[in-house]
Amino acid sequence: MKATAINHTVALAAQSKYSTTPLRALNPRTLTVDIVLPVLNEAYILEESVRTLCMYMEDNLPYHYQIIIADNGSTDGTRRVAAMLAEHFPAVRAVCLPEKGRGRALKQVWLQSRADIVSYMDIDLSTNLGAFVPMITPLVTGDAAIAVGSRLMKESQTTRGLKRDIISRCYNRLIRWTMHTKFVDAQCGFKAIRRDVAQQLLPHVKDTAWFFDTELLIKAEYEGYMIHEEPVEWIEDTDSRVHIVKTAVEDIKDLSRVRGEYGRVALFEAAGFGGLLLITAALYLWNITINGMANSYYAAAAQAASVNWTAWLFGSLDAANFMSVDKPPVSTMIMGLFDRVFGFSSWSMLLPHALAGVATVVLVYMAVRRWYGVKSALIAGAVMALTPVAVLIFRFNNPDSFLTLFLTASAYAFLRAFDSKKPVLWLSAAGLLAGFAFNTKMLQDLLVLPVMAVLYIACAKPAVMTRAWHLGVAGIATVASTFWWSVLVWLTPAAYRPWVGSTNNNDIWSLIFGYNGFGRLFGGRGGVPGGVGGGPGGVGFGGETGVLRIFNESFGPNIAWLVPTALIGGGLVIWLLRHAPRDNKERAGVLLWLGWLFIHIVVFSMTSGTIHPYYVVAMAPAVAALVGIGVLYIWKAYTRRTHVWWIVPLTIATTTITSVIMLGYRNDWTILMWIVGVAGVAATGIAVILPPRISMRLRRMMLACAVISAGAAPIAYSISTVMAAHSGSIPTAEPNASAMNNTNNEAASAEAALVKFLLANQQGAMWIAAVDSANTSAPIQLSTKQPVMAIGGFNGSDSALTLQSFKQLVATGKVRYYVVDSRSRGGGPGGNSDIAQWAASLGVKIEYGGTQYAVYDLKNAAL
């Protein structure tokens, strides 16, 4: 279809030379005009109208003319009346076409005509005949190629009902808005065209019905032909048998077709894509501040980045740059920039995460549409937008939102390399974007890169050595984009940068390969924070390892709903394309998404270190793309009665079972579970009947039940996730706010009495207070907007500062108060309990006016 549209566009472009050539004036002495009257079952009015028209033209038209009655499929005696009129009036001729269609009749008669000007008017003569000669005059002089009567110009006088007037005006405005045309009235049945122009344009007009006029005018204007519009007097025929609404709907479909023929986005695609964007933006942006400061740990870092450029560059937890957060700074950089522009707030901090979500949906749509079509792209985009964990994370401030965005952008650039004339540029862009993902969340980004490298070597078009060279160039871009920040930290003297958070040796490589690397996979340093509920195996830490871990109570409700559909659909595509050439793009694309999905499932299933349910948001683009691509292949396998038709009932059944299991983890979703189960059973039962044996109505019922069984539960979870407030370090997409309560970094504001006291007594200190961990520092920092020293880092276990070094800071006046939160869980293994003990024993406890904290004045403790 795409090739046909391109060829059609090329053909029209080849004719465009006619539009730039001035039209010659026609000789009035030899000029001939054909007036066509397309009729369908008009026996009751035909004779009267033709007699009226003959008398008027005989008296008023100064040119030779012929009236042609074009009967297109009448069954009421119209043909007999037409023949009688042709015998009685020398200027009348009758043409009979067996098939219906006004456009078909006009096209055939006009192409066969030898007249200089061909025209037509409606048989009811609703338009005043006095406008005919003024209308065709510009065609005679060569000032216009087409002339039309217009009911919508200011000078026009029309009499018609309100309903038809509104529909007509809206339709014509829609034409001008979507097609960027200038003519005012496309559908008035009163038009004329020069025969030399008609011979060029009519072969390219495809419609055979009511859209014929509109298509002719659009293509004429696109080709540069001048269109003259003549204001007319028009009276509505109340006996008109045109189904206005039905015709308008069909015309909108044809508008979409014509847009596609000229290489523009089809109208329905534009509407679908616009609707997808609107729903996504509403879902991710609506009431986004319900989450407050979300994870106060990253919120504090964003606040610091908004006021201090060193903190922005290194990802510091505080603006005085004592310690960095446990991730690279891209996420806090982006939040910091938004906060600088809009002022620091919950809205300005969470806005870029929501926009990242919208951008991710767009990229998934674009990546799928390129090779698999609009329908697959819309399904993929919708699945991405409505995946519960995506709805959670793209409204939260954890770095996983930007990780997912950059991974998806990298995949899009990688796929572009397969059909680009400059694949090395797209591969390098993919590597560059992968580097951005690494500097958002480190090693999790690298999971997809091996899949990309293997696929390019195996499936790309160039020669093998060329492919290797392309990967080598892209590899340089990837390495540079990946490690620039790590090398910067490594080369910067420790005195000029913050301590590398979540390490005990201030080494960036320990953070990369330890805490955020092998520590995540195998435990050890970077394992579970001391005192944070449950440890490995708990709900907030992924549950027990194993091959079905992704479907358990922890991960499942976040991502697993459509994983079976994704795997089945992807597998079917690979099977159907098994004999395709090595460089088949459709297969390469599916292999990328399958590889992405499989490697994440394997890693997440077997990881024994720290892992949280929301990590699976990185799987969402792969699941969405595979569902969008696979669903259409699955449906075609069924409707075309191939030997794998049974894939449809299998997919419906497995997806339904998965949804029921996910819903079964909760006790308050019983009704939804029954709805999903019943719909799934009904759809599966209908699907086992082969297509020839079921009616179209039953097939549509099956589709509706299948959509309910597959989509009702994840949509319900997504909406409930939007409606609930989420905070802390372990959010999850569920009807209630969190999988775990009382986790780190839930509090975002400190006791008012403490805030008032510290601000009043800061006295030039660099840090307004020192505390055990970020769990205590974040709410104080967010409330005071002043740097707070989190001595033990994220959970109090970092050994960033010796007691002697802390005493020196106190002695120089950089720190005065040590604050202990009675609810704190800091000071775990490897923590800084010696500093806390020293502060409590030698510091002077202050009555600050509140009860939540213990405040120690260290002014004289270091003496």
N, C-alpha and C positions, 0 to 999 in steps of 0.2 A: 504493500500500500504506500509506503514511504517513497519507494522508487517511482511509482506512478505519479505521485504528487510532484516530485522533483522534475520528472520529464514534462509534466503538464506546465509547470512554471517556466521551464526552459523554452517550451514551445510558444508560450505567450510572450516571453521576453524577446523571442526571435521576431515577433510581429510588431514589436514596439516602435520600429522605425516608421510605421504608418502614423503613429500618434504625433511624431515630431515633424511630419511633412504637412504643410498647410493644405487644407481641403480646397479643391477647386470649386468655383461657383458652377452651379448647374444652369443649363440653358432653359429659361422659362418657356420658350416656344416649343421645345420638344419634351419638356418635363412630363413624366408619368408618375402617378401615385397609386399604390395599392392600399386599400383599406380593408383589413381583415377583421371579420366578426367571428371570434371563436364561440361556438355554441354547444351546449349539452342539454338536451331535453328542453328546448326553448320554443316549441311549436306555438304556444299560446301567445307569444309576443313577437315572434320573428317577422311576420309579414308587416305588421304595423311599423316596427322599427326600421326595416329595410326601406319601405316606402318613404318614411320621413327622411331618412338619410339620403336617398336618391334625389328627392326633391331639393333638399338643402344644397347638396354638392353641385347639382346641375345649375343652381342659381348663384352659388357663391365661390366655388372652387375654380380658379382660373387655369387649371392644368388638366391634362388628360388623366382620368382616374378609372379605377376598377374596384368594385366592392366584391370581396371574396368571402362567402359564408363557409367557415371551416368547421364542419360538424365532426366532433370527436367522440363517437360512440353513443349517439342519442338512440333512444328506444321508444320515443313517444310520437313519432310522425314528423319530427323536425326535418329529416332527410327529404320527405315528400314535399313539405312546404318550401324548402330551399330549392328543390328542382323546379317547382312551379315559378318561383320568383326569378330564377335564372332564365326561364323561357320568356317571361313577361318583360324583363328589363335587360336591355343589351349590355348595360354596364355591370350586371351582376353575374357572378360565377359561383358555382357550388363545388366544394371539395369535401369528400367523405373519408374519414379516417376510422379504422375499426377500433382503435384503442383510445381510451380516455386520456385527458391531459391537456390543459390549455397551453402549457409551454411546448408540448410536443407538436400541437397543431400550428402554433405560431412559427416555431423553428422550421418545420417542413415547408410551410407555405412561403415564408420569407426567403428561404434558401432557393426555392424554385422560381421565385419571382424575377422578372426582367425589368421591373419598374425602377426608376431612379430613387424613389423614396418608398419605403414600406412602413405601414402603420397598423395600429389596431385600436379598437375601442370596444367597450362592453356593450352587449346587445341591448341592455336596458336604457342606453343613452342617458345615463345619469349626469354626464358631463355636458355642459353647454356646447353645442356644435360651433358656436361663434368663435371659440378658442382654437379651432383646428388650423385655420390658415395662419394666424399669428404664431402658432406653435411650430409649424413646419418651415416658416420663412427663414429662420437662421440656418436650416439645413440646405435650403436653396442657395443662399448666399455663401455658404462655406464657413460660416461663423460657428457652427456646431455640428457634431457628428450624430448626436442623439437629442431628441426633444421629448419632454414629458410634461403632462399636465400635473399640476400640483394643487392639492387641496389644503396644504398647510402653510402656504405663503401668506403674508400679511394681507395681500390684495385679494386673496381667494375668498369666495363666499360659499360656505357649505351648510347643508341642512341634514343633520343625522342625529341618531340617538347618543346619549351620553356614554353608554357602555362601549359602543363601537368607536366613538371619538377618542376615548381614553386609551383603548387597546391600540388603535392606529398610531396615536402620538407616541406612546411608550415604545411600540415596535420600531418606529422610525428613529427615535432617539437611541434605541439600542443599536441600530445599524450604525449610526454616526459614531457612537461611543466605542463600539467593538471593532468596527472596520475602518475608522478614521476617514470617512467619506464626507462629502460636502452637500450632496443633493438632499433635498428636504423630504420628498414624498416618493417612496419606492413603489407603492402598490396601486396607484391610481390607474384605472384601466383606460388610458388615453395616452398613447405613446407613438413615436415615429423614429425611424432610423434611416440613414442613407444606406443604399444597398451595398456600396463599396465597403463601408464600415461593417455592415452586417456579415458580409462574406468573410471578413477577418475574425470577427468575434464569436459568431454563433457556433462554429464547430467546437468551441471550448466551453460553451454553456451546457451544463449537464442536466439541470433540473427539467422535468417535463410537466410540472404542475404549476402551482401558484407562485413558487419562489423564482420562476423563470425571469420575471421582470427585475427582481432585486439582484439576482446573480449577474444579469446582463449589465445593469448599471454599475455595480461594483467593479466588474472586470473592465468595463469601459473606462471608468475613472482611474483605475490602477494603471491602465495602459496609456493614460494621458489624453484620452479623447475628451473634447469639450461637450458638456451636457447643458442644454438649455432647458430651464424650467419656466413654464407658462402658467400664471395663476388662472384658475378656472372657477366656474360656478358649478357646484355639484350637489345633487339631491339624492339622498340615500334611497335605494330600492328596498322597501320594507319586505318584499317577497324574496330577497336574496337568500340563496341556499348555501352560501359559503359558511362553513363552520369556522367562525373566527378564531376561537381559542385553539382548536385542533390545528388549524392552518398556521397560527402563530407559533405553536410548539414545533411543528415540522420545519417552519422557516428558521427557527433558532438553531435546529440541528444542521440545517444547510449552511447557515452562517458559519458555524464551527467548521464545516467541511471546507468552505472557501478559504477561511483563514489558514487551514492546514495546507491547501494547495499553494499558497503563497509563502510557505515556510514560516508562518506565524503559529503561535500556540493556539491549538483548537479551543473554541469557546467553552466547551464543556470541560476540557482539561483545565483551562484557566479558572473556571468556576469551582471545579473540584479541588484544585490546588489552593485557591483562595479560601475555600471552606476549611481545608485541612489546616492552613496557617491560622485562621481565625479561632478554630477550636483549640489548637495547641496553645496559642498565645493566651486565650482565656483560661485554659486549664492551669497553665504554669504561672500566670501573673495575677490571677484573681486572688485577692485577700492574701497576698504573699507574706505580709508582715505578721500573719497569725503565728508564724514560727519564731517571732522575736529575733533574738540574736543567734538562734539555732545552736550550733556548736560554739560555745563562748570562747573556746581555745583559738579557733581560726578567726572568730570575730575580733578578738583582742589583737591578733596579728594584722588584720585588715585596718583596724584603728591606728595601729602604729605605722603601717605603710602609708596611711593618708596624711601623716604629719611629718615624717622623717624619711628622706630619700635613702639613707643607708639601710634603714629598716625595710624599705621597699625592695631594695636590691637583694638583701640577704635573707629576707623572710623572717625578720625578727619578731619575737613575741611581744616585745615592748619597744617603745620609741627611744629608749636609752641604750638599746642594743646589747643587753646582757646575754640573751640566749635566742636562738632561732627556733622555729617550729620544727616538727619532725618530718617535713616534706619540703621539696624544692619550692621556690617562691612564685611560680607562674600564677597560681590561683590567687594568692594574696596580692600579687602585683596588679592583677586585673581588678580585684575588689578595691584596692587602694586607689587606683586611678578613678574609678567611679565615685568613690567617697570624696576624692579631692574636687571633682566636678560638682557633685550634688550635695556635698556635706555628709558627714558620717551619720548613718542611720541604718535601721534594719532594712528599709526599702532599698537604699542605694547599695547596700552590701549584697542583698539577695537578687537584685535586678540582673546583674550580669550572668548569674547562674540560670535564671529563667530564659534569658536571651540565648544562652548556650544551648538550652534545650530546644528552643525553636529552630536554631541553626542546625542542630543535629538531625531533627526531623526533615528539614529541607535537604540536607546532604544525603540522607537515606533515600528520600524521594528521587533526587537527581541521579544517584548511583544506580538505582533499580530501573528508572525510566529509560536510561540511555540504551539499554540492551533488551529490556523485557516489556516495555510499553507502559502506557499511562495507567491502566487498570492495576497492574502489579505494583506500580509505584505508589498509587493512592492507598492500596491495602497495606503496603510496607510502612508508609508514613503514618497511617492511622495506628497500626500495631505499635510502632515506636512511641508515638505520642501517648498511648493509653496503657503502656506497660507500667504496672504499679510502682516498681522501683525507680523508673524514670521520672514519674510524677513526684516521687519523694525527693530524689536527689537534685532535680532541676529546680526545686523550691528550697534547697538547703545550701549551706555554705561549705560543705566538705569538698575537697578538690576533685572528687570523682566525676563531677559534672563536666569540668574542663578536660579531664582525662578522656571521657567518652566522646566529647566533641572533637578533640584533636585526633583520636584514633579513627573516628569516622571520616574526618577530612583526609587523613592519610590514606585510608582505603579508597576513597573517591579518586584522589589523585593517582593512586596506583592503577586503578581500573582504566583511567583515561590514557595511561601509557600504552595500552593494548591497541588502541585505534587512532593514536596520534602520529603525526608526521615527525614530531620531536619527542619521542618517548623518554629520552634521557632527562628532559626538563621536568616531565611529570613524575618520573621516578625520584628525581632529586627533591621535588616538592613533597612527595610522599615521605621521604626520609626526613626532610626539614620539619614537617608536621609531626612525625613520630618523635622527633627530638623535643618538640614542645610538650608532647604527652609525657615524655620521660621527666621533663622538668616540672611536671605537675604532680606525678606520683611515682616516679622512678621505675623500678624493674617491671611492674605490671604492664607497662607499655611495650616491653620487648617481646611479649608472648606472641604477637601477631607477625613480627618482622620475619622470622624464619619461614612462615607460611608464604609470605609475599615473595621472598627470594626464590624458594623452590618453584612456585607457580610461574614466575617470570622466566626462569631457566627452562621450564618444561613446556610452557604454552605460548610464549610470545612469538611473533612472526620473524624477527630478524635471525640471521645466522647465529649459531651458538657462540662464536667468539664475540660477535657484536653484542649479544645479550650479556655476556660476561663483562664486557667493557662498560655497558650501561649500568650494570649493578655496581661495578667498581666506582664509577663517578657518583652514583647515588649513595654509595656507602660512605664516601668522603663527606657528603652533605649531612648524612645521618649522624656520623660520629661528631662532626663539628657542632651540629645543633643539639646533640645529646649531652655532650660533656663540657660545653663552654662554661656553664655556671659552676659545675663541680671543680673544674680546673681553676676558675677564679677564686673560689673559696680556698682551695688547696694552696694557691700561691699567695693569698693575702695573709700577712702576719696576724697571729691570733689577737694581738692588741688592737687591731684596726677593724675587727669584725666581731659579731656575736659568737658565743660558744655554739658549736654544732649540736642542736638539740637531739635528745634521745641517744647520745653516745657518752661514754665515760672517758674517751681519749681525745675529744675535740677533733676528730678526723672525719672528713666528709666521706671517705671511702668506707669507713665503718658504718656510716648511715646507709650508704647505697647497698653494700653487700651484706651488712649485718642486720640492723634493725628492719630495713625495708627490703631486704633480699632473702638470704637463707634463713634468717630468723623467722620470717613469715612462713616459709615453707616447712622448716623442721623444728621450730621452737628455739629455745635459748634466748640470747639477748634479742629483744624485740618480741618476746613472748608476751604472755598475758600480764597486764599491769597488776601489781599487787593489790589485793582487796577489791577488785572490780568483779562483781558477781559472777560466779559460775565457772570461770576458766574455760579452757578448751573443752568442747563437748556440750557446753551450755547453749541455750537458744541464741544468745547474742554473739556466739562465737562459732556458729555454723553447725553445731551438732557433731555426731560421730562421723569419722571419715568413712568412705566407701563409695562404690560406683553409683549408688542411687542418692548420694548426699544432696544433689541439686534439687531433689524432690521432697526433701524432708521439711519438718515444721519450720525450720529456720530460714532456709533459702527459698523453698517452694513458693509461698505466697508472693514473693517479690518478683519472680521471673518465670516459674516453671509452667505456667498455664498453657502456652502455645509451643513449648519446646518439642513435644511429639510431632506436631504439625510441621514445624520447621525441619526436623530430621527426616520425616517421611517425604515431604515435598522436595527437599534437597536431594535425597537419595533417588527419588523417581527421576528428577531431571538428569542426574548423572547417568542413570541406567538408559534413559531414552536417547541420550547423546553419546552413548558409548562408542558408536562407530563414526562419530564426527571427526573432522580433521584435528590434528594436534593443536592447532592454533584457534580452535573454536572459542569465540569470546564468551558465549552464553555459558558454556561449561566452565571456563576459567573463573567467571564471576561467581558461580555457585560454589566452586571449590574453595574460593577465598572465604566466603561466608561460612561454609561448613568447617574449614580449617580453623577459622576464628572461634567458632562455637565449640568445636571438639577440644581444642587446647585449653580453653577456659574451663570447660566441664571437668577435664582430667585434673588440672591444677587445683581447682577449687574442691574437687572431691577428695584429693589425697593430701592436701595441705594440713599439717599437724600443728603449725604455729598459729599465731594470731590471725584470725580472719573473721570478718563481719558480714552479715547478710547483704548489706547494701553494696558490697564490692561487685555483685553480679550485674550492676547497671552496665558494666563494660560489655556484657554479653548481649544486651538489648538490641543494638544495631544489627548484629548477625541474625538473631531470632526474627526480627522484623523483616529484614531483607529476604530471608529464606521463606517465611510465610507468604510474603507478597509474591515472590516468584513461583513458589511451589503450588499455591492454591489454584492458579489458573491451569497449570500442567495437570494437576490432579483432576480438576473438573473436566478438562478436555479428554483425559483418559477414560472418563466415565461416559460423557455424552457421545463420544465417537466409537463407543463400544469396543475399545481395544482389549487385548487380553489381560490388561492390568486394571480393568474397571473396578475391581474389588478394593482398590486403594481408597476410594471414597468412603465406603462404610467402615473400613479399617481406621482411617484418619478420624472420622467423626467419633467412633467408639473410643479410641485411645485418648482423644482430647477431652471427651466427656468424662471418662474415668479419672483423668488427671485433675480436672476441675472439681469433681466430687471429692477426691482425696484432699485437695487443698482446702476446700470449704469445710471438710470434716475436722480440720485442726481446731476449729472454733465451734462453740456451742450455740452461738446466737445468729447463725446464718442458715438455719434449717429450711426456711421457706425457699431461699435462693437455691439451696442444694437440690430441693425437689424440682424446682423449675428447670434447672440445668439438666438434671438427670432425665426427667420426662421428655424434654425437648431433644436430648441426645438419643434416647431410645427410639423416639418417633423418627428422627432423621435417619438413624442407622437402619431402622426397619424398612423405610421407604427406599433407601439407597441400595438395598440388596436386590431390588427389582430392576431389571435391565431397562434402560430408557425407552425402548419401543413399546414397552408394556404399561407405561404410566403416562398420564396426561400431563400437559404443560402446567396445569394448575397444581397437580400433586408434586411436580418437580419443584415448583416455586415454594410450596409448603415445606418441602424437604430443606431447601436452601435457608428459609427463614428459621426453621428449627435448628439447623446446623450453626447458623450465626449466633443464635441465642445460647446454645450449649457451649460454644467456644468463647464468646465475647462477653456474656452477661456478668460472669464472676470477676474477671480482671477489670472490667469497667467499673463495677461496684466497688472493688478494692481501691481503684484509682480515685474515684470520687470521694470515698471515705477518707482516703489519705489527704486529699485537699482540705477536707472539712476539719481535720484534727491538727492540733498544734504539736510540733515535733521539736525536740531539743536534746542536747547531749551528744556524746561521742558515738552512740550506737543506735541511730534511728532505724526504723524499719517500716515498710509499707504495709500497714494493717489498719483495720477500723479503729483501733486504739493507737495512741501516739507512739509508743515504743515497745520493742520486744523486751527491753530491760529497763526497769526504773532505777533511779538513784545511781546512774552511771556518771562518769566524769563529765565536767563541763556542761551541766544542765543549767546551773545558775548563771544569770547574766547581769544581775544587779546586786550590789552589796547593801548592807544595812545602812539606812540613811544617816544614823548617828555617827557611824564610822566614817562615812564619806565626808560629812561636815567637819569632823575632827581632823582628819588627815589633810584636807585642803586648807584648813585654818592654821595648821602647824607644820607645813612642809619646810618652811624656812630654807629654801634654796637647795634642798637635797635633790640629787639626780633621780633617785627612785623614791617615790612617795612612801613606800613600805617594802619590806622584804617578807616573803612568805615561803611556805614549804614547796608548793607546786602550782602549776598553771590552773588547777582546779580552784585554788583560792585566789590566785592573782587576777584571773580573767574578769570576774565580776567587779572587783575593786577597780581595775584599770578601766573597764567600760563605764563605770559610774563616775569616776573622777577625771577621766581623759588624761591621766598622768601615768608615767611609766611605773610599773610594779615589778620588783625582782622576784621571779619564780626560781628559787635556788635549785630545786630538784627537777626542773623542767616539767614535761607533760604530766607525769604522775608522781613526781617527787623522788624518783629513783636515780636521776642523773647526778653524778659526782662532779659537778661543774666548778665547785668552789670549796677550797679548804677553809677550816675554821680561822687559820691565821690570815688568809686573804680577806675573809669577811671582816675580821677585826680591823684591818687596814682601811677598808671601805667605810666602816663606821667611824674610825678615827679621823678620816679626812672629810667627814660630813656628807658623804654621798648617800649614806643610808642612816636613818635615825630610828625608825620603828620596825619592830618585828611583830607580825600579826599572825595569830593562830585562829583558824576557823574551827569551832567545836565540831562541825560536821565533816571536816576534811578527812580524806582517805590517803593523804600523801605520806611521805617518809617511809616507803617500802624498802625492800632489799636494795642495798647499794645507795640508800638515800642519804640525807644530811641531818641525821638526828643529833649529831654532836653540836651543830650550829643551833638547832632548836633548844637543846638542853642548856647550852651556854647563854642564849638569849633569855631563857626563862629563869635561870639561876642568878644572873648578874644584871639583867635589865630590870627597870622599875615598871611594875605593872600599873597601867593607867586606867582610870575610870573615865571612859570616853562618852558615856551616856547610853550605851547599848548593852546587850547581853549575848549576842551571837559570837563575838570575837573576844580573844584575849590580846591586848595590845601592850607591848613592852617597849619602853623608852630606853634606847641603848646609848644615849648621849654620853654617859659617864662610864659605860661598861668596859670600854676598850682602854681606859686609862690605867 
